[in-house]
């Protein structure tokens, strides 16, 4: 039963999670945390953090982690393959159509039309993660996690100014967080 649930969940994410891992994050959260209850919101945020740090696409890393948590190695195989299956079929089909009809103006217009929707999905995921990291899920000024908010701003500036690369930023923020939260208890 769990294998079928894993297959359904990650097939849906793979099918409707446009924009890659970031674009699919909101859908994954709804299915994994809210609907299935496989992870808490804090655990899900931790999985995203670890998925960002490990090699490979974030969505596949999340699928693999949830699969192994729910059903061991076979669960990882089912989750990962079901996440990739829709994309593989869609990409192969679209590649064939694109190669055949790429010169048509309508094809170019459709691609430009998809960009705002993908951007909105990514922004939605970012806002959800920020609200969870800084306000523990509900925006209340009194519950603001000021160290997390400050680190978010500092590393955002460092990354945007290209003063630090993403991988060193991840390790540096982990080190800074360890020091700050060690002092805060």
N, C-alpha and C positions, 0 to 999 in steps of 0.2 A: 504494500500500500504506500509506504513512504517513497519508494522509487518512482511510483506513478505521480505522486504529489510533487516530487522534485522535478521530474520531467515536465509536468504541466507548468509549474511555476517558472522555470528557467526557459522553457520554450516560449512562453508568453513574453517574458522579458526580452529574449532574443528577437522575437518577432516585432514587438512594439517599442523597444528601447532604442529609438533613433538617436544618433549622435554619440554612440559609444558608451563607455562606462559612466561618464558624467551625465549624459542625457538619460541614461536608464536608471540612475540612482533613485530618483523620486518613485519610479514604478517599483523598483526593487524594495524600497522601504515600505511602500504600501503592501506589497505581497508578503514579504518576509517578516516584517515587524507587525504591521497592523492586522493583516488578514490571517496569516498562518501562525503568528506568535512564536516563530522559531528563534528569534533573537529579540532582546530588548533594544530600545533606541540607543542606549549607551553602547551595547555590544555591537550594534550595527555601525555606529560611528567609529568604534575601534577597528572593526573589520575594514572599513573604508580606508582608515589611516594605514593599516598594515598592507592593504592591497595596493596603495599608492607607492609604498616603499619596496615592494617585492617586484621582481622582473615580470613582465607580461602585462597584458591589458587588464585594467582594473575590474571590468565586468566579469571576465573569466576568473580572476583571482577570487572575487566575491562568491561566484557560483561554486568554485572549488572548495572554498572554506565552509560555506553553508552545507554543501554536500557531505563533506567529511564530518562535520558536526552532527548531522542528522543520521547518516547511514554509513560512516566509514569510507574506505577506499571505493567500494562500488557506488556509494552515493556521490562521491566526487566525480567519478566517470560519467554517471548519468547526468548530473547537474551541468558539467562542463560541455558535454556533447549536445545536450538539449539547448544550451545557451547559444552554441555556435551553429547548430543545424539551420535555423531559419536564415541567419545571415549568409551562410554559405550558399544556400539555394537562391536567395534573393540576389546576392552579388553576382553569381554566375549568370542568372537570367538577365539582370540589368546590364551586365557587361556585354552580353550578346546583343541586346537591343541597342545599347549605346554605340557599339562598334558599327552596327548596321545603320542607325539613324542619327548619329551624332551631329551631322551637318544641319539638321532641321532646327529652325528657330524655336519651335515649340518645346523641344527637348531642353534647350538652354534656358527657356523661361521657367519651366517646371523646376529645374535645379536651383535657379535663383529664388523661386518661391518657397522652397523648402528651408532655406537658410534661416529666416526669422523664427520658424517653429523650433528648429534645433537649438538656436540661441536661447529661446525662452525656456526650453527644457533644462539647459545647462544652468541658467540663472536660477531657476526654481530649485534645483538640487543644491546649488551653492548657498542659497538663502536658508534652506532647511538645515544644512550642516552648520552654518554660522549660528543660527538660532539655538541649535542643540549644544554647540560648543560654548557659546558665550552666555546663554540664558537657560540652559538645561531644558530646552524644549518649549518654554513659554516666555515670551518677552515681558519681563518685569524689571524695571530699573533696580529695584532692591535686590534682585537675584543675579545681577550682572557679575560674571566671573571676570573681574578686571584684569588679572594676569593674562587670561586667554584672549581677551579683547585687545590688550596692548600688544601681545605677541602677534596676533593676526594682523594688526595694522603695520607693525614693524616689518614683518616678513613680506607682507604685500608690497610695501614700498621697496624693500630690498630686491624683490623679484621683478617688479615693474621697471625699476631703474637698471636692471640687469647687473646689480652689484654682487649678486649671488645666484648660482644655478639652482634648479629645483632639487636635485638630490642632496647637495650640501645643505640647502635650506631645511629639508626634512630632518636630517641628522642634527643640525644646529638647533632647530626648534625643539627636538626631543631632548637634547642636552640642556637647553635653557629651561624647558619645562620641568625637567627632573630637578634642577637646582632650585627653581622658584617654589615648586610644590613640596620639596623637601623642607624648605624653611617655613612654609605655611602650614605644614603638618597634614 
